[in-house]
């Protein structure tokens, strides 16, 4: 990689890198202002000045200010302590933004003008308690015992009145304890005022989950970012993406200048070529994972266990890109698509960590758990990482099979390339076993695509979403089971109905084994998700096996009858039957 | 001129033949279909308070302590169900049974600081949402307490709509989708196309035809520009469907096109300098990162201008777009005067 930047270009790169460092420093110093000058406000001469870059403020005398407000040339007019606004969206948003800004200014003022007890009279102590388990952890009762013990006493109300007049002569024993907590909350107030003065406009990111007790002041409260996961995800995944783009590029380079052909004629196996090319880049990514973990003070071994499968997964996709595509432009586009898809696959589920157990499909959820110091079991680990390991294994295997000059250099449409790759991946001396294993190994991919389909369906009206989802998931499954057989049909390897029937059965069996394994894993992790029940058909083993077999056979025989060109049509027929069957299983159709 | 059109067409055809445009559209649809999820996710990242406005979750809070506190009324106003419990034990049982989302202990207001206690479930997402919903009533309670203690807070009656969603949409989402994405794609397309020809030495054969190098490069830039304009128009439609209206649509799209053209020129320059694709793409990404970062420091950056145009600011208009048009013109002149020499020099 280093040799790519030589001579004058190296100095340019250094210059640009230095520039980017300067920019990021400036950004970190000034903070990022979104929507600079988005609001236009007029202020009367006696109003406070507005020091917020979102507002372009101009000083206007009231008569001018009000008329400009009515002409909609300004969004809001601040007349001393009063703000005048219109009843349209733009003006209301400006008012909302200004209110927030002015509230902050007011806090700064009252903090200086009044003593802390009067300026910040309300302190809220947050306690987090388990609401499911009944174990002997800190219970609400114990936490409240010292304060509630006294509240019902009528005497306390009297003393409250005394307190107000400020004439409390002798503190009672309990009072000392209360003062203790007051001092606690006072120091919390002071600390939060300091934080506000430091200008913490950005909410703080809490890597570790809130400590058991925390005192918040409502007006000073900066809420924690609920999705720190996104932060972790980008921190870890971005360097991996960057490096894997270099990996793709270098593969493409060797492909275009023919060096790969030379390599292939040398006495090394395709596996050695791929592994050898991947190793340096994978090492780089691993190093970045380790450095980030050390910087964030995480558990190194655990982080590696979590991110190595992610890394494998990303690399397996970026391995397929240069193997299938021929031009740089295509690789760029496909890489971008891959980034979008992988990031959503990893990040979205992690956003729902704690809400739904399905979040475990993303290993990033495990990373979040790790940083919060929360435990997770080997089942959760397997649930999220096994699909990634399997995808990697599959793509490495396919990669070694299709690494030949003819395949790499020939220009053909994508679906032909895929068919070609599947044909090459099938071991021609053991077609039966190959078909079965193919169905089994396609499971993680099917599973991932189905999850993406679920995510997509969230955006549709619910009545369409359920129907569309049922058909889409059935289609994906039917395609996975029959694609290998269709390729064999096209190549003329299979011709007799009997062989076709046998292959359909084997494919269905392979798929079912994989599906049930996955189902077992997911049911042990996802306890009460109706989603998993909808996605993975259940019941006894025999009925689903027969069903799978029947649908695959429908697809295969339709393909055989009408020709491979009509394969999509055949898949559609098979999947419609499959979707109807699913509706029956779910009890929608009696 | 007809040769130039032919070149542009060739550029576009090569894109469509290789299905790249389809992929670009798939990306677009993919992102658009996620947009509501992405918006909620990103919004809560940018401004966690937004969860409270956007959520329709109803929560129920158990109250222990002062049942006559003004906080009770404030909570009910915010559609929070409140139920008073005589003892912590009762509240705890209700909480564990799942009938309560949180328990609050409100002490008597005796004139001193009020030390409340709030009990939340130990699930980060849930407790964050609950806390965000409770925040506003708590703040208003705090203001009530301040008033009781003789502290006057100004502007607390100013009524506006929470603005962060608005700002985020127009200052981030709109420029990102209408300007940054299309421009970024156009730039990397130009780089791929130029560096591929430089690496394959196909430019030499093209040269033999009665075409100037500038025409060839110009066609590549126009090809990228064309795709980005199509994309920008598509995005504005998708945004519309998602409920984000763009004011001054014409000037907004024009601005996006001008900026895209500027970036396409710069990327053509980069690929002419660095020649091989990998280095060009790398330098280009860094350039994009820096220029986007830099634009935050200028009051009149394209991003700001787009935000102001899209929100319908009366003080922004076509004249501001024209300024960038002039910059583009200068860039074009400069690029075409050196491009030929630059490429001939090294080949």
Interface residues (C-beta under 8 A of the other chain):
Chain A: X4 X5 X9 X12 X13 X16 X17 X19 X20 X23 X24 X26 X27 X30 X32 X33 X34 X35 X36 X37 X38 X40 X54 X56 X72 X73 X81 X83 X85 X89 X90 X92 X93 X94 X95 X96 X97 X98 X99 X100 X102 X103 X106 X110 X114 X117 X118 X119 X120 X121 X122 X123 X124 X125 X126 X127 X128 X129 X130 X131 X132 X134 X139 X140 X141 X143 X144 X145 X147 X148 X151 X156 X157 X159 X160 X161 X163 X164 X178 X181 X182 X185 X186 X203 X209 X210 X217 X218 X219 X221 X223 X224 X225 X226 X227 X230 X246 X249 X250 X253 X256 X327 X328 X329 X330 X332 X333 X334 X336 X337 X340 X341 X344 X348 X351 X352 X353 X354 X355 X372 X413 X414 X455 X456 X458 X459
Chain B: X14 X15 X18 X19 X20 X23 X24 X26 X27 X30 X31 X33 X34 X35 X36 X37 X41 X44 X45 X46 X47 X48 X49 X51 X64 X65 X66 X87 X88 X89 X91 X92 X95 X96 X98 X103 X105 X107 X108 X109 X110 X111 X112 X113 X114 X115 X116 X117 X118 X119 X120 X121 X122 X123 X124 X125 X126 X127 X128 X129 X131 X132 X135 X138 X139 X141 X142 X143 X145 X146 X149 X150 X151 X153 X154 X155 X156 X158 X159 X160 X161 X162 X163 X166 X167 X168 X170 X171 X172 X185 X188 X189 X192 X193 X195 X196 X199 X200 X273 X274 X276 X277 X278 X279 X281 X282 X283 X286 X287 X289 X290 X293 X294 X296 X297 X299 X301 X304 X307 X308 X311 X312 X313 X314 X315
